[in-house]
């Protein structure tokens, strides 16, 4: 029970914030901003996202040759580190990132592209690949690279506030701010377009404004926030909030 002044007794606080255990699923939301991951083998997460854990777990940055030669070549071309970490062993890990909302998706053979800064975790049964490679130095501070996840299993994505999903149809392309774009369906391949006339409406920096253009049949997920990360413009590498890559685009 909350007191009139907004305070709790210790007993009420412990009851309100205690871990809720729903056995069965590997991923479980402890709150809208905290993901519980039951690890029995290996799970992938965003670098720096672990806030607590129980059991016998190890946390390692994805290796340079992890996932094969092609991924290693992409990292060499981009001159960036991987945004991912392996959680291995048996136990429970708690993941969060900068107070963002967490959404759990269950893939059943589908594919999804996720902005690299907005991918929190995915099961080892889900395949992944970094899909944007050509550097666009200084074009957008949010970091233009994505991770394509596909297969069967659960994926957790992040957003500042509640996300909005917008449809894309062949006759009606969609234009989005790169810094507010979270994810898009696996069949869409966005293009980057400059429109200096929109600089006062989209984006906060000076100079030209860049948009992501989606054409075809699918969907795009956006957040009500423009995400600007330090160290994610030209030459920016991993950083403390989760080891994001720099500005990449294909």
N, C-alpha and C positions, 0 to 999 in steps of 0.2 A: 504494500500500500504506500502510495506517495503522500507525504505530509503536505499541508497547505503551502509550505515554503519551497516545495520542490525537492526536498531531501528524502532519503530512504533510511530506514533502519538497516543495520548491517545484514540482518537476516533476510529482509525483503530484497536488498540489493543482490545478495548471493543467489536468491531464488530467481530473480528477474534475469540475471546475466549468466546463469549456469549453462553449461554445455547441454545441448539437447541431442540425445542419441537416437537416430533412426537407422537401425541396422539394415544392411543390404546394399545400399548404393555406395560406390567408391567416393562420389562427390556428394556433399551435403552442405546446405547453407546454414551456418550457425546464426547468421544475421544477414541482412541484405548486403553487408559489406565485408563479410568474413566467410571464407570457404574452408570447410573441413574435408581433408582428403585422407581416406583410409588406404594406406599403401601396403601392398603385399606383392613385392617384386619391384616395379619401377613405374613412376609417373613423371611427366614433364611439367615444369612450371616456369614462370617468368623469373629471371634472376632477381634476387633481393626481395621476393614476395613472402618468404617464410617469416612469420611472426612468433611461432611457438611450435613445438612438436613433442610427442611422446613416443617411446619405443626405441628400437634400434634402427635409426635412419642415417643415411649419409647424403650430403648435398654437394654436387659437383657441377661445374660449368660444362656445357656441352663441348666435347673434344673437337679439335680442328678437323679430324677425319671422320667424325661421327656422321652416320647417314650416307657415307659413300663419297667418292671422288668429286661428283658434280657439285655437291653442297660445299665441299672444301674449296673448289675453284671459285664458286660464287663469293665465298667469304674473302678469298684472296683478291678478287677483282674489286670488291667493295671496300677492302681494307678496314673491315669492321669485325668486331667480336660477335658471337652468337648471343641472342637475347634469352637463351634458354638454359635451364639447369635440370639435371637429373636428380630426382629424389628416389633413393634406392633403399631397400630393406623391408622391415615390417614395423608398422607403427601408424601414428596419426599425425599429420601435419596441418597447420592452420595458416592459410594464405590470405593476404590482403595487399592492397596497393593504394596509398594516398587517399584513403577514405572513399574510393570509387565503389559504385554499385556492382554487384557480381550477378551475372546471369549464367545459368547452366543449360547447355544445349546437348541434346542427345542425337548424334549422327547415326543414321541407319543406311550407310552407303553413300550419303551425299557428300558434297565438298563445300567448303566455306573459306573465303579469304578474310583474314582478320588483320587490321592494323597491328603492326608488331608491338606497339606500346599498349595495346588493349587486349592482348592474349594473356590470360592468367595461368591456365593449366589445361592439360589434356591427358587422357589415358594413353598408356603405351600401345594399345591396340589401334590408335588413330595415327595414320601416316601424316607427315608434314613436309613442307618444302618452302624455302624462301622464294617468293615469286617475283619480286621487283629488284632489279640489279643495277640499272643505269643511274649513276649519281646525278642529282640535279642540285648542285651546291647552292645553298642559300634560297632555294625557291620557296620552301615552307618550313617553318621552325618545328612543325609537329613530327617530322620524320616520315618520309614517304617510302616505306617498304611494308610488305605484308607477309604473313605466313599463311600458306594454304594448308588447311587441315582437311582430311578426307578419310572415309572408312566407317568403322563401327566403334562407337564408344562416346564418352562424355567429354565435352569441351566447356571450359569456363571462360567467359569474356568479361571485360570491364567497361564501365561507362561512368562519366560524370553525370549524375542524375539519371532519370528514366530514359532509356533509348526509344527512338521512334524508327519504325521500319517503313520505308517508302518503296512503292512498286516502280519498276522500270518496264516500259513497253516499247515495242519496235517503233511506234509512231510518236513516242513522247520520251525523249532522253531526259536524264536527270543530271543536274549540276550541283555539286556539293563543295563545301569548304574542306580541304584536306585535313585541317586541324580538328574538324568536328565529325569526320567520317570514321566509323568504328569497323564495319564489316560489310561484305557484299557477297552475293551468291557466286558460287565457283565458276559459273559459265560466263560471267561478265569480266571484261578486260578494260579498265578505265584508261582514259587518255588524260593528259594534263594540258590545260589551256590557260593562257594568260589573258586577263581582261583588266587593264589598268583603270577602266571607267568605274569598276566596282570597288576600288580601294577604300572608299569611305563607307561601304556597306559590309564588306567581308574582310576579315583579318584586321589585325591591329598594327602591323608593321608598316613602315613607309615603303614607297616604291610600288612595283606591280603586284597585282593580286592574282593568285593562281587558283584554278578550279579543277576538280576532278569531274570528268564527263563520262557518264555511264549510258551506253546504248545497247539495245537488245531486249531480252526478256528475262527479268529477274527481280532482285530486290537489293536495297542498300539500307544499312542501319546507321543512323546518325545520333549524336548526343547533343544536348542543349548547352554546349560548352565548347570553346575553342581551346584546344590543349597546346600549350607552348612549353617545351621542355628545354632547360638549359643544356647546352652541349649537343644539341641535335641539329645544328646547322652545319655548314660545310666543315668537314673534318671532325665532326662530333662523334664520339664513340660511346661506349657504355657509360652509364652513370648510376648513381646510388639508388634511384627509384626503380630499377629493374633491368639495367643493362641493355637499353635499346640500341639498335643500330643507328647509323646516321641517316642522311637523306638519300634514299634509294628510289629509283623508279625505272620501270621497264618500258 
